[in-house]
């Protein structure tokens, strides 16, 4: 999710790489925690905060990967 959102943010917004990375990080955190809140409210599935943390951590790795590729592309 981090790689896809980072690439979309870079394509649609002409911001600095660090700015898009921060925006994408917050978007990923909101999406991940939103899924957990939906499972808590609807009682369908299992509410587990660590799933949101793991999803955000994985997306952060994707964001860092894209930032490294951008750095070496210059």
Beta strands, then each sheet from edge to edge (+ up, - down):
end
